[in-house]
Amino acid sequence: MIAGTARGIRLRTVRGLGARPTSDRVRETLFAILQPVLPDATFLDLYAGSGAVGIEALSRGARQALFVERHPGQVRVLVANLGATGLRERAEVWRREVSDALADLARQGRHFDVAFLDPPYGRDLVPATLPALVPVVEPGGLAVAEHHRRDRVPEAAGSLRRVRETTVGETVLSFYRREEQGGRPDGAHAGNAGEGLAE
């Protein structure tokens, strides 16, 4: 179930396909930290699966969300979940590989206040994806990577600098803020809230 305007709705999930939905406990921790930056934010949900994280972001006040997921079965469930929550009009869904989607977003000059990535564990996809995220995260905005505690992730990727790391059981949430040249945030609303992310 999710919180916010769509509170209490139970989302569908897909079994198999290597799916590992973000647990309720991890999601609760994530949004307790992100809540100050969500109102009117643009949200990017990568490796989106059933869409639970991006849908909760919309439910908690994000203005718009783009979901990227390559598995057709997961995409069908994601679209059904958006319909069940009444949030479809504020969402885009791309059935694409994440690397291709990020390249297209960069070419289009699209930017997001918050980007979330939850790739399969143990495949080094967080360090592979973060550099491609730099041009699509607003200066001062946030990227959040969910990964296993044994997975190695970088302290920085280009202008994305890790500002917080929170562990929930075997799962780690690593928060990165995009800095402008010279290492200072530009004052975007997500960046201002990000100033309070340090533990």
C-alpha positions in Angstrom: 0.0 0.0 0.0 1.0 3.6 -0.5 0.6 6.9 1.4 -0.5 10.3 0.3 -3.6 11.1 -1.9 -3.8 7.5 -3.0 -3.5 6.2 0.5 -4.5 2.6 1.2 -4.5 1.4 -2.4 -2.7 -1.9 -2.8 -0.5 -2.0 -5.9 -0.1 -5.0 -8.1 3.3 -6.6 -8.6 4.8 -9.0 -11.0 6.5 -12.3 -9.9 9.5 -13.5 -11.7 11.5 -11.5 -14.3 14.1 -11.0 -11.6 11.7 -8.5 -9.9 12.6 -7.3 -6.4 10.1 -4.6 -5.4 11.3 -2.0 -3.0 10.1 -3.2 0.4 7.5 -1.2 2.4 10.0 -0.5 5.1 12.6 0.8 2.6 10.0 2.9 0.9 8.8 4.4 4.2 12.4 5.4 5.0 13.0 6.8 1.6 9.9 9.1 1.7 10.4 10.2 5.2 13.7 11.7 3.9 12.4 12.9 0.6 9.1 14.4 1.7 10.4 18.0 2.0 11.5 18.0 -1.6 8.4 16.3 -3.2 5.8 19.1 -3.5 5.6 20.2 -7.1 8.8 18.1 -8.0 9.5 16.3 -11.2 10.4 12.7 -10.5 12.3 10.1 -12.6 11.8 6.4 -11.6 14.4 4.2 -13.3 14.2 0.4 -13.4 10.7 1.2 -12.2 9.2 -2.3 -12.0 5.6 -2.0 -10.9 6.1 1.7 -10.4 5.5 1.7 -6.6 8.2 4.3 -5.8 7.2 6.8 -8.5 3.5 6.3 -7.8 4.1 7.1 -4.2 6.1 10.2 -5.1 3.1 11.4 -7.2 0.7 10.5 -4.3 2.9 12.6 -1.9 2.9 15.7 -4.1 5.3 15.3 -7.0 3.9 17.2 -10.0 5.0 14.8 -12.7 6.8 11.4 -12.9 8.5 9.6 -15.8 8.8 5.8 -15.4 11.4 3.8 -17.3 11.1 0.0 -17.4 12.0 -2.5 -20.1 10.0 -5.6 -19.3 6.6 -5.6 -21.0 4.9 -7.5 -18.2 6.1 -5.0 -15.6 5.0 -2.1 -17.8 1.5 -3.5 -18.1 1.3 -3.8 -14.3 2.8 -0.3 -13.9 0.1 1.3 -16.2 -2.6 -0.7 -14.4 -1.3 0.7 -11.0 -1.3 4.2 -12.3 -4.9 3.8 -13.4 -6.0 2.3 -10.1 -4.5 5.3 -8.2 -5.9 7.9 -10.6 -2.5 9.2 -11.3 -2.1 8.3 -15.0 -2.5 11.9 -16.3 0.6 13.0 -14.3 2.8 10.2 -15.5 4.8 9.2 -18.6 5.8 5.5 -19.0 8.7 4.5 -21.3 9.3 0.9 -22.2 13.0 1.3 -22.8 16.4 0.3 -21.6 17.5 2.8 -18.9 20.8 3.7 -20.8 18.8 4.5 -24.0 16.2 6.5 -22.1 18.8 8.6 -20.3 20.6 9.3 -23.6 17.3 10.5 -25.1 16.4 12.6 -22.1 19.8 14.3 -22.2 19.4 15.0 -26.0 15.9 16.5 -25.3 17.2 18.7 -22.5 14.8 17.2 -19.9 15.6 17.7 -16.2 14.2 16.2 -13.0 14.3 17.4 -9.4 14.5 13.9 -8.0 15.7 10.7 -9.8 15.4 7.2 -8.2 17.2 4.1 -9.4 16.7 0.6 -8.1 18.5 -1.7 -10.5 19.0 -5.4 -9.9 21.6 -6.0 -7.2 25.1 -7.3 -7.8 25.5 -6.1 -11.4 27.3 -2.8 -10.8 24.5 -0.9 -12.4 24.5 2.0 -9.9 28.0 3.1 -10.8 27.2 2.5 -14.5 24.0 4.5 -14.4 25.0 7.5 -12.3 27.2 9.3 -14.9 24.4 9.2 -17.4 22.1 10.7 -14.9 24.2 13.9 -14.4 22.7 15.8 -17.4 19.1 15.0 -16.5 19.1 15.9 -12.8 18.5 19.5 -12.1 21.5 21.4 -10.6 20.8 21.2 -6.9 18.5 18.2 -7.5 18.8 14.7 -6.0 19.5 11.2 -7.3 18.8 8.3 -4.9 20.2 4.8 -5.6 18.9 1.7 -3.8 21.4 -1.1 -3.6 22.6 -4.0 -1.5 24.9 -3.2 1.4 27.6 -5.3 -0.3 27.4 -3.4 -3.6 30.0 -0.8 -4.1 28.8 2.6 -5.2 30.9 5.7 -5.8 31.2 8.8 -3.5 30.7 10.9 -6.6 29.9 10.6 -10.3 30.7 13.8 -12.1 28.8 16.6 -10.4 26.6 14.1 -8.4 28.1 14.0 -4.9 26.9 11.6 -2.2 25.4 13.5 0.7 23.8 10.8 2.7 23.7 7.0 3.1 20.9 5.3 5.0 20.8 1.5 5.7 17.6 -0.5 6.2 18.5 -4.1 6.9 20.5 -5.4 3.9 19.4 -2.4 1.7 21.2 0.9 1.4 19.8 4.2 0.1 22.6 6.4 -1.2 21.5 10.1 -1.8 23.4 12.2 -4.3 23.0 15.9 -4.9 24.0 17.5 -8.2 26.3 20.4 -7.7 26.9 23.2 -10.2 30.4 23.9 -11.4 32.5 24.9 -8.5 30.7 22.6 -6.1 27.8 24.9 -5.1 24.1 24.0 -5.5 22.3 26.5 -7.7 19.4 27.0 -5.3 16.8 24.7 -7.1 14.1 23.7 -4.5 15.2 20.1 -4.4 18.8 21.2 -3.8 17.8 23.5 -0.9 16.0 20.6 0.8 19.0 18.5 0.0 21.1 20.7 2.2 19.4 19.0 5.2 20.1 15.4 4.0 23.5 15.0 5.7 23.1 12.5 8.6 
